[in-house]
Amino acid sequence: MRLNTNFFIKSYRVTTALISFFIDIFLLYRKFLKKENELSLRQKTSREYAKKPTDEHKFTWIHAVSIGETHSAITVAEIILKKDPNQYILLTTSTISSSEIINKIDNERIIHQYLPLDVQKYVNKFINYWSPSVCIFMEAEIWPNYFLEIEKRKIPLFILNARLTEKSYNRWNKFPKFAKKILNIPRLISCQDNETYERYKSLEVARLTKSENIKYANKPLSVDNNEFNSLDQLFSEHLVYIIVSAHDKEGEIFLSVHKQLHSIDPNTVCIYVPRHPSGIREIIDLLDKDKISWTKLPSQETNKNEYNNNINFYIVDKFGVLGTYLKLSKLAIIGGSFIDIGGHNPIEAVQLNCPVFHGSYTRNFHEVYRELGELDCCNQSDNKEDLIKKIKSYFSNIDRMELTRKNIKNIIDTKRLSVENEINDILSLKDGDYS
């Protein structure tokens, strides 16, 4: 077994070392595509590092890849600093968009840099420079060379909010001995759902636990109060709902739903947020074909004269403003769940007291939808007729709407506290404390 495992480890290290000869070309190509910048190129190849503070303090290193994981990583960082405000957090990411989120944080104890690629020479230089006292990898981040070097130096390693998709599981399962070696290096893998827990267990991972999804404790999406107050006044006599992350080919479904809801109650207003820019063109073409009046949001960037009671369909065409419109809405329909995409995270809507309606394709967040459904925060519909029926029933009962929103707030408050307690408990584990 040892020879077999060592063979795969050496093969991985040789392969990544060989690839490193072409990394500069690959990164330059990504820079041409505006997926990298000069700083990310230098930091990802261990040519440059973020500046370390001059005073001597211990570092907790947290790694996240992109936007979703980064929000959760920031939550973990803030929980750690709340307990021990004297230490520093090194927060590494892999994408420019995630770095922009961290750079907005007003906390000098959270330091950001791009993580060097998983090549042994880069890994050694990086860990030599930072010398972290604890390492945390978020969700699906498993980098063998980093894990092996962390183990060699006996640094405690945790995977938090772990998620292992069926596709990733099948890939690891092709090399079971290598998987068993790498995946048993962390002191604990804290899984965000039962599917992940069972997949890791099947790969013979010994130190596992099932924890609350950290996304429940993330800060709610930001709200532009000026925009909110302006539209809240405009829509004071209307029933406002929002369609979030609508994918191409879902436009026809959602427009049909809106037309029927509006025919039942002319005061119904839809705020439409496409998942991709191409979805804006798709829904506009459909609206124009049916001669339905529409305009764009945010209102601060549009002619105010366009906003009047004759318009009942508003299209959001700006990134990073979703929180304002979730807070404005009485319910949210989550896209990507009415065609076979797998659904999107409903927690952001629920955090802003916005109950969720969704389709049957929710495999990406299956357990979150199931749990929130049992808590009466989510409502599943298998087709648009059922969706219309359930929304109509919800809008017709004011008492139910208020009770649901109050219930959601209590649930989120409870889960946020649970996440904080679980993270503190996990990071206080010592060798031999595993469950």
C-alpha positions in Angstrom: 0.0 0.0 0.0 2.8 2.4 0.9 4.6 1.9 -2.4 1.3 2.4 -4.3 0.5 5.6 -2.4 4.0 6.9 -2.7 3.9 6.2 -6.5 0.8 8.4 -6.9 2.3 11.2 -4.7 5.5 11.2 -6.7 3.5 11.1 -9.9 1.4 14.1 -8.8 4.5 16.1 -7.8 6.4 15.3 -11.0 3.3 16.2 -13.1 2.8 19.5 -11.4 6.5 20.3 -11.6 6.5 19.7 -15.4 3.3 21.8 -15.8 5.1 24.7 -14.0 7.3 25.2 -17.0 4.2 26.3 -18.9 2.4 28.1 -16.2 3.7 31.6 -17.1 2.3 31.1 -20.7 -1.0 29.9 -19.3 -1.3 32.8 -16.8 -0.4 35.4 -19.4 -3.2 34.0 -21.6 -5.6 34.3 -18.6 -4.3 37.9 -18.2 -5.2 38.6 -21.8 -8.7 37.3 -21.0 -8.7 39.7 -18.0 -9.0 36.7 -15.6 -5.6 37.6 -14.1 -3.6 40.8 -13.4 0.0 41.5 -12.8 -0.2 41.0 -9.1 -2.0 37.7 -9.4 0.6 36.4 -11.9 3.4 37.2 -9.6 1.8 35.9 -6.4 0.5 32.7 -8.0 4.1 31.8 -9.0 5.6 32.7 -5.6 7.5 35.6 -7.0 5.8 38.1 -4.7 3.9 38.0 -1.4 1.7 40.3 0.5 3.4 42.4 3.1 3.6 40.9 6.6 3.0 43.0 9.6 6.2 44.0 11.5 5.0 42.8 14.9 5.1 39.2 15.8 1.7 37.5 15.8 0.4 34.1 14.9 -1.3 33.7 11.6 -4.4 31.6 10.7 -4.4 30.9 7.0 -7.8 30.5 5.3 -8.0 29.6 1.6 -11.1 30.1 -0.6 -11.3 30.1 -4.4 -14.1 32.3 -5.7 -16.9 34.6 -4.5 -19.2 32.1 -2.7 -16.4 30.5 -0.7 -14.8 33.9 0.0 -17.9 35.2 1.8 -17.8 32.1 4.0 -14.1 32.5 4.6 -14.6 36.1 5.7 -17.2 34.8 8.2 -14.8 32.3 9.6 -12.1 35.0 9.8 -14.3 37.3 11.7 -15.4 34.6 14.2 -11.7 33.8 14.8 -10.8 37.4 15.4 -13.8 37.9 17.6 -12.4 35.2 19.9 -8.7 36.3 19.5 -8.4 39.9 18.2 -4.6 39.9 18.6 -3.9 37.4 15.8 -3.8 37.9 12.0 -5.7 36.2 9.2 -4.1 35.4 5.9 -6.9 35.0 3.5 -5.9 33.6 0.1 -8.1 33.4 -3.0 -7.7 32.4 -6.6 -9.9 34.9 -8.5 -9.8 38.6 -9.1 -13.5 39.0 -8.2 -13.0 37.3 -4.8 -10.0 39.5 -4.0 -12.1 42.6 -4.7 -14.5 41.5 -2.0 -11.7 41.1 0.6 -10.1 44.4 -0.3 -13.3 46.2 0.8 -13.0 44.8 4.3 -11.9 47.5 6.8 -9.8 45.3 9.0 -6.0 45.5 9.0 -5.8 42.1 10.6 -7.2 40.4 7.5 -4.4 40.2 4.9 -5.2 39.1 1.3 -3.0 37.5 -1.3 -3.4 35.1 -4.3 -2.5 31.6 -3.5 0.5 30.2 -5.4 -0.4 27.2 -7.6 0.0 23.7 -6.2 3.6 23.2 -7.4 5.9 22.0 -4.7 8.6 24.7 -5.1 5.8 27.4 -4.9 4.2 25.7 -1.9 7.5 25.5 0.1 8.3 29.1 -0.5 4.8 30.3 0.4 4.6 28.3 3.7 8.2 29.3 4.6 7.2 33.0 4.2 4.0 32.9 6.1 4.5 30.1 8.7 0.8 29.8 9.6 -0.1 28.3 12.9 -3.5 26.9 11.6 -4.6 26.2 8.0 -8.2 26.2 6.9 -9.4 25.3 3.4 -13.0 26.2 2.5 -15.5 23.9 0.8 -14.1 21.9 -2.1 -10.5 23.1 -2.0 -8.1 20.1 -1.8 -4.5 20.7 -3.0 -2.3 17.6 -2.4 1.1 19.4 -2.4 -0.1 21.9 0.1 -1.7 19.2 2.3 1.4 17.1 2.3 3.7 20.0 3.2 1.3 21.1 5.9 1.3 17.5 7.3 5.1 17.4 7.2 5.3 20.6 9.2 2.7 19.3 11.7 0.4 22.4 11.2 -3.2 21.8 12.1 -5.4 21.7 9.0 -9.2 21.8 8.7 -11.6 21.8 5.8 -14.7 23.8 6.7 -18.1 23.8 5.0 -16.8 20.9 3.0 -18.6 20.0 -0.2 -17.8 17.0 -2.3 -19.9 16.7 -5.5 -20.6 13.4 -7.2 -18.3 14.3 -10.0 -15.4 15.1 -7.6 -16.1 11.9 -5.6 -15.9 9.8 -8.7 -12.6 11.4 -9.6 -11.1 10.7 -6.2 -12.5 7.2 -6.2 -10.4 6.3 -9.2 -7.3 6.5 -6.9 -8.6 5.3 -3.6 -5.2 4.8 -1.8 -4.0 8.3 -2.9 -7.4 9.8 -1.8 -7.3 8.0 1.6 -3.8 9.4 2.2 -4.5 13.0 1.2 -8.0 13.3 2.7 -7.0 12.0 6.1 -4.4 14.7 6.5 -6.9 17.3 7.9 -7.5 17.2 11.6 -11.2 17.4 10.8 -13.4 17.7 7.7 -16.6 19.5 8.6 -19.3 18.7 6.0 -22.1 21.1 5.0 -24.5 18.3 4.0 -25.1 14.6 4.4 -24.2 13.7 0.8 -20.7 15.1 1.3 -20.4 13.3 4.6 -21.3 10.0 3.1 -19.0 10.4 0.1 -16.0 11.2 2.3 -16.9 8.3 4.5 -16.9 6.0 1.4 -13.4 7.2 0.6 -12.3 6.0 4.1 -11.9 9.4 5.7 -11.7 8.9 9.4 -12.2 12.4 10.9 -15.5 13.8 9.8 -18.4 15.8 11.2 -21.6 17.2 9.9 -22.0 20.9 10.7 -24.3 23.8 10.0 -23.7 25.5 6.6 -21.5 28.5 7.2 -23.4 30.5 4.6 -26.1 31.0 7.2 -23.7 33.2 9.2 -22.4 35.2 6.3 -23.2 38.9 6.4 -26.5 39.6 4.5 -26.0 41.2 1.1 -25.6 44.9 1.3 -28.6 47.2 0.8 -28.5 50.7 -0.9 -30.8 52.5 1.5 -31.5 55.4 -0.9 -32.5 53.0 -3.7 -34.6 50.9 -1.3 -36.4 53.9 0.2 -37.2 55.3 -3.3 -38.6 52.1 -4.7 -40.3 51.2 -1.4 -42.3 54.4 -1.7 -43.1 53.8 -5.4 -44.2 50.2 -4.7 -46.1 51.0 -1.5 -49.4 49.7 -3.0 -47.9 46.8 -4.9 -47.0 43.2 -4.3 -43.4 43.0 -5.3 -41.6 39.7 -5.9 -38.1 38.9 -7.4 -36.8 36.3 -9.8 -33.1 35.6 -8.9 -30.4 34.0 -11.1 -32.8 33.3 -14.0 -31.0 31.3 -16.7 -31.3 31.4 -20.4 -34.3 29.3 -21.4 -36.1 30.1 -18.1 -37.2 33.5 -19.4 -40.3 32.1 -21.1 -41.3 30.2 -18.0 -41.0 33.2 -15.7 -42.7 35.6 -18.1 -45.6 33.2 -18.4 -45.8 33.1 -14.6 -45.7 36.9 -14.3 -48.4 37.4 -16.9 -50.7 35.1 -15.0 -49.9 36.6 -11.6 -50.4 40.1 -13.0 -53.8 39.2 -14.6 -54.9 37.9 -11.2 -53.7 41.1 -9.4 -52.7 44.1 -11.5 -50.7 45.4 -8.5 -48.1 42.6 -8.9 -44.6 43.8 -9.8 -41.7 41.6 -10.9 -38.0 42.4 -10.4 -36.0 40.2 -12.7 -32.3 39.4 -12.1 -30.7 37.2 -14.9 -27.8 34.9 -14.0 -25.8 36.0 -17.1 -25.8 39.2 -19.2 -27.2 37.2 -22.1 -30.4 36.7 -20.1 -31.1 40.5 -20.2 -31.4 40.4 -24.0 -33.5 37.2 -23.8 -36.1 38.6 -21.4 -36.3 42.0 -23.2 -37.0 40.3 -26.5 -39.8 38.3 -24.9 -41.3 41.4 -23.2 -41.2 43.4 -26.4 -42.8 40.6 -28.3 -45.7 40.6 -25.9 -45.7 44.4 -25.7 -45.2 44.4 -21.9 -43.8 47.7 -20.5 -40.5 47.3 -18.7 -37.5 49.3 -17.5 -34.1 48.7 -15.8 -32.8 49.0 -12.3 -31.0 50.5 -10.4 -33.3 53.5 -10.5 -30.4 55.9 -9.7 -28.8 55.0 -13.0 -32.0 55.3 -15.1 -34.2 58.2 -16.1 -36.6 58.6 -13.1 -39.4 59.5 -15.5 -39.5 55.9 -16.6 -40.7 54.8 -13.2 -44.5 54.9 -12.9 -47.5 52.7 -12.0 -47.9 51.4 -15.6 -44.7 49.5 -15.4 -44.8 46.1 -13.7 -41.5 44.5 -14.9 -38.1 45.7 -13.8 -34.8 44.2 -15.0 -31.6 44.5 -12.9 -28.6 44.9 -15.1 -25.9 45.6 -12.6 -23.8 43.3 -10.5 -23.6 43.5 -6.7 -27.0 45.2 -6.0 -29.1 42.1 -5.3 -29.5 42.8 -1.6 -31.5 45.9 -2.1 -34.1 44.2 -4.3 -34.3 41.1 -2.1 -35.2 43.3 0.9 -37.8 45.1 -1.2 -39.5 41.8 -2.3 -42.2 39.7 -0.5 -40.8 36.5 -2.0 -38.0 35.2 -4.2 -38.2 32.7 -7.1 -34.7 31.1 -7.5 -33.7 30.4 -11.1 -31.7 27.5 -12.3 -34.2 25.2 -10.5 -36.8 25.0 -13.3 -34.4 23.6 -15.9 -31.7 21.1 -15.1 -29.1 23.5 -13.8 -29.2 22.4 -10.2 -30.4 25.5 -8.5 -28.6 28.3 -6.6 -28.1 29.3 -3.0 -31.4 30.3 -1.3 -29.7 31.5 1.9 -29.0 35.0 0.6 -32.7 35.6 0.1 -33.7 34.0 3.4 -31.2 36.2 5.2 -33.2 39.2 4.1 -36.5 37.8 5.3 -37.5 36.8 1.8 -39.2 33.4 1.5 -38.1 31.3 -1.4 -40.1 29.5 -4.2 -38.2 27.1 -6.4 -38.4 24.3 -8.9 -37.4 20.6 -8.5 -33.8 20.9 -9.8 -31.9 21.7 -6.6 -29.1 19.2 -6.4 -26.4 21.9 -5.9 -28.0 22.9 -2.6 -30.3 19.9 -2.1 -30.0 19.6 1.7 -30.3 23.4 2.2 -33.5 23.5 0.2 -34.8 20.4 2.1 -34.1 21.8 5.5 -35.5 25.3 4.7 -38.5 23.6 3.2 -39.2 21.7 6.5 -38.8 25.1 8.3 -41.4 26.7 6.0 -38.9 29.0 4.4 -38.9 27.4 1.0 -41.7 26.2 -1.3 -41.1 23.7 -4.2 -43.1 23.7 -7.3 -42.7 21.0 -10.0 -44.2 23.2 -12.8 -45.2 26.8 -13.5 -48.9 26.0 -12.9 -48.1 24.8 -9.4 -45.8 27.8 -8.9 -48.5 30.2 -9.8 -51.0 28.5 -7.5 -48.6 28.6 -4.5 -47.6 32.2 -5.0 -51.3 33.2 -5.4 -52.1 31.4 -2.1 -49.1 33.1 -0.4 -50.0 36.6 -1.5 -53.6 36.2 -0.6 -52.8 35.6 3.1 -51.3 38.7 4.7 -51.1 37.0 8.2 -49.2 34.1 6.7 -46.7 36.4 4.9 -45.9 38.2 8.1 -45.6 35.0 10.2 -43.3 33.5 7.6 -41.0 36.5 7.6 -40.9 36.5 11.4 -40.2 32.8 11.4 -37.3 33.2 8.9 -35.6 35.8 11.1 -35.7 33.6 14.1 -34.3 30.7 12.1 -31.4 32.7 10.7 -30.5 34.1 14.1 -30.4 30.6 15.6 -28.3 29.2 12.7 -25.9 32.1 12.8 -25.2 31.4 16.5 -24.9 27.7 15.8 -22.3 28.3 13.1 -20.2 30.5 15.4 -20.2 28.0 18.2 -19.4 25.1 15.9 -16.4 26.9 14.4 -15.0 27.8 17.8 -15.4 24.2 18.9 -13.8 22.7 15.8 -10.7 25.0 15.9 -10.2 24.3 19.5 -9.7 20.6 18.8 -6.5 19.0 19.9 -4.9 15.8 18.6 -7.0 12.9 19.8 -10.2 14.9 20.2 -11.8 13.8 17.0 -15.3 12.5 17.1 
